């Protein structure tokens, strides 16, 4: 991870994820990932995400510091919110804490502390 500062820590409090007017996840075990100058990203434990609303996408992206990310659509009444979430299923050892977690793109879902 030379040249890139990434910090993963617990995000205190209760966090919810909403999309298309519905709560699709809630957790008290969120992680916050801070990477360089990027805004912090909240990762939900996969067990606390609404998997009935998530469908695996064919999109896979690669980050040189975190590994390969699988992407997911959110299925809602009006159709799919495409590639709305991602998960590093086998992350780089330096960020292994985010394994079994999922994050959501802020332009496709709302993640907030309540």
N, C-alpha and C positions, 0 to 999 in steps of 0.2 A: 504494500500500500504506500510505497514511497511517493512523496509529493502530494498526497491527498489526506487531509485530516477528516476522519469520520468518527463520530461519537454516537454510541447507542446507550440510552439510559431509560429508566422507567419514566413514564409520563403520569404524574400524580392525578388523582381524581377519576371521575367517570367520563368516558368518551362515547359519543354516539356517531353513527354514520347514517346519513339520510340520502335518499335518491328518489326522484319522482314522487315526492310527498310522503314517503314511507320510511320508517326507521328500519334499517337493514342490518344493524349491528350495534351492540352496546357492550362496553367492557370497562372493568376497573384494573385491567392488566395491560394497558397499552404501552408501547415503546415509542420513544421519540428518537429519530435518527437525524443528526445534524451533520451535513456534509459541506465543508467549505463555506462559501457565501450563499448557498442555496437556502430557501426557507426550510424550517424543520418539517419533517414528514412523520406523521403518526401511523404506526403499524399496529393493527388489531391482531390478537391471537386468532388464528384461523377458526378455532373452536367457537369464537364469539361472533363470527360473521354469519350472515344469513345465506347459507349455501343454497337454499331453495331458489334464490334469486340470482345466483351467479352461474355463468356458463364459461367453460374454458374457451379461450380464443386460440387461433392458430399463431398469433403474434408471439414471438419470443425475442427479447432484446438482451443485449449483453453490456454490462458495465465492467470496465477493467478492474474496479475496486470491490465490487459486490458479487459479480457472477452473472449467470443467466436468469432472467426474470420471465416467468410465465405470466400471461395476461388473461383477464377475465372480462366478459361482458356482464352488465346488469340487465336481467330480463324484467321488464315491467309492463304494465298493461298496454302502453302505447308502442311497445316493441323493445328493441335492444338499445341500451346505452353502450356503444361499442368501446371495447378496450378501456373500461372505466377503472380497472384495478390491476395491480401486479403483485407478484409474490416471488421471492427468491427461495425456491424450494431446496436448493443445495447451495447456500451462499458461501462466499469466500470465508475461510476460517476467522479472519479478522472481524467479520460482522456476523458471526454464527448466531448471535442472539436473535436475529430477525428470521431465522428458520421457523417454519410453522406460523408465520405472520403474513398479513396482507395489508396493502396500502391502496389508497384511492386517489385518483387524479382530482384536484380541486375544482376543475372546470366541469366535472362530470358527476360529482357527489359532494356532499357537505359533511365535513368531519369537524366536530366541535366538542369542547369540554362543557359538561353541564353541571 
